[in-house]
């Protein structure tokens, strides 16, 4: 009887604890959000095996994630792209996987964020490892991991208290992150400024900037400070090896009938200044385009992209991301790079 | 599948519902548990279930022959077959790369230029546990210490029973198979205790080991710089906590899960860091493994029956192999060797400098034991001797 009472009390305390914890985090502005983790990526990667030559795959870094809106793309072309871009990562390992391990011969759009695209081909370097680990997870994931992921989706979509992420955001609320945020003494040198989550991810990885990032300038400024930190601490680019690595795969893909599109998404402010200083367009983008012989689109070349809103200098607000996607498709269609399957 | 995963919660709820439903008789329930155990294992890597099947078939056949065969030579051959298959699996899957690596190093050291591609063999989950468990069955059958399993189903379930399949406790045949003979059903008290143990085990594993302690240990052991002594000790103590909560937490989960099904599994950890000396430690730490090593390695090596020197040799060999059981690296051998040395020193002390343990010197002894154990953890955790 005592045991039954103990169980009953434990259950009551657990339920009260869960409700209180959920309410607390919601009162702090946390919302239920999907974690853009390796499992979510792998589900999209699995779609490639069934994609036809009409299919479109998006790869690149976070700018392709935020700036290309899948709903608008589908509305304009009748095809919903497979979103395989990876934040903070070079697209080279993912593109290489698509070229060498699949027979896909549709359209691949590769986003070129110069500090990441031209960063490295060293397997242990962070921008490479981030992308490569997703590819490896796709091939190595167990059935148990797939099952766990599927079960976690409704929980992630409905509970703020479990909104933890693979990324080490400063506003993660899992126990480990909360403990890490407690600073005792100052033995460790202050590194990067706090880096807060600013993405809102859907099940098919369609990603939007959060409303808070768009509307709260102070919040957006915290992200700008992090870009500044990366700008000061990142190693110099490795143009030769990254370009050569990419060209080899690009040639193979084009030769088998695939359509390759290079895309330079907008950046502004301090970020843009840093990019122009470290990786001038003529020496990096233009050379890449020339060597690749692929369709290419640089935001600077189009008047409609001159006054876009990038709250934290590197990614478009949801409104402008929708505009950017729609206009970009118009340009690509006019150019013959994209066919309009809606009218075919 | 891991206990600390969402899929396990769903899996276990379904198993419990089927187990306590009136859909099956006892044989049907055992079949359901066996199937569930294969699903539990196969969700990680389905083809590796074949290893479980081979192990089960070989040991069932060997057990059957050992029970009926009177010819001692033939009995030995059946035991040898069981040992070869089980140790062969363990040797190939767990130690294949390690052996190859050392073979290459040996050839290079004597001037032969030879390079080999690493085999990159996948390590089947729980292979160290289930091979030891099934070997205990055939060895006990050979020694006529246990009865043959009544049915193949009982034996297959003994090999594969999901609560203890991947991380122990390593259960002896006579303690588990006999529980499968009659219908088992947890009493309300057992069920609630089981649930509590499962919760406590998950807390130990998820909160204590994986969240509170792992990062400190990882930071210290992953450091490429020479550390301050205090930092090194903090990292080592964090690891000693992490490994205890990790191992003990998982065992506690297993015991709790089995109890919810009305099956009793043995205790595996009993306050090991409160040990007074190393014999005491091994009576408290991973009890089912240490008793396995004692019964199937130390005693067959001679134990204390052939004089002191032979006993020390047997003790050291047992601990060295016990170290290697934990992982395929020389650092694990050093860990085992240190424990062997501690046990030998303790036996020497008891022989030449005996003293009575009181409350006062007991505290000191516990502290010394814990400190010495921490030194061994440095080698256990470090992947390279340079890190240690």
Interface residues (C-beta under 8 A of the other chain):
Chain A: X3 X4 X6 X7 X10 X142 X143 X144 X147 X148 X151 X152 X155 X175 X176 X179 X180
Chain B: X1 X2 X5 X6 X7 X10 X42 X43 X44 X45 X46 X188 X189 X192 X193 X195 X196 X199 X207 X211 X212 X215
